[in-house]
Amino acid sequence: MGPMNANIKPDSATIAKLLIAKAHDGFRPLPYYFEKGSGDAVVQTLNVNVINTARAVLVDRGYGYKPSAAARTFAKRFVDTGEFPGRFGVLLQTLAHLDHEADFSPRFSISKSELHELESETRAFLAAAEEYLKKE
């Protein structure tokens, strides 16, 4: 087998699959964070998961975006148009806000029940994105 060609770039479907796998993998540390009572780590992890999920859909459908604007671009292209339910737009906004609070507010706190609800919605968003990506 000859040397690998460094100029070969994966196609958008492959990149989307990798981002979805990364989102799934992002749930692994959650039990530890819950056990330690680290609400900020749960929020940050869930936010990264929804951003990776949004990025997967954007990349697969050929939309360009700035990494810092993936959630906004996803909401504009897919939530505002009705292709994804509005609740996922709310989830993206909520997690972005909570992640910012967790980073900058010395008194950040969030209940375990709210964290579990956010986890459930994040998993639902990931599942919806996977179904969407199966469509042509």
C-alpha positions, 0 to 999 in steps of 0.5 A, a space after each residue: 500500500 502506497 503513502 496516504 494522500 494528505 489532500 484527500 478530504 472526507 465528504 460531508 456525510 462522513 464528517 456528519 457521521 463523525 460529529 454525530 458519533 462525537 455527540 454520542 460519545 459526549 454523554 459518557 462522562 455524565 454519570 460521573 458529573 452527576 455523581 460529583 454534583 458538577 452541574 456546570 460540567 453537565 451543562 457544558 457537556 450537553 452544550 457541546 453535544 447539541 452544537 456537534 449535533 447541529 454542526 452535523 446537520 449543517 455540514 451534511 446539508 451543505 450549509 457553511 457556518 462559523 463554528 461560533 455561530 453553529 447553533 444560531 445558523 442551525 436555528 435559522 436554517 432548520 428550526 425557523 423553517 419548521 424542519 425541526 421542532 421549536 423546542 430544539 431551538 429553545 434547547 440550543 438557546 437554553 444550553 448556550 445561556 446556561 453554559 455562559 452562566 456556568 463559565 462566568 457566574 460564581 453563583 451558578 446553580 441548577 437543580 438535578 431535575 433540570 439537568 436530567 430534563 436537559 439531558 433528555 432533550 439533548 438526547 431527543 435532539 440527537 435522535 431527531 437529527 439522526 432520523 433527519 440525516 437518513 432522509 435525502 
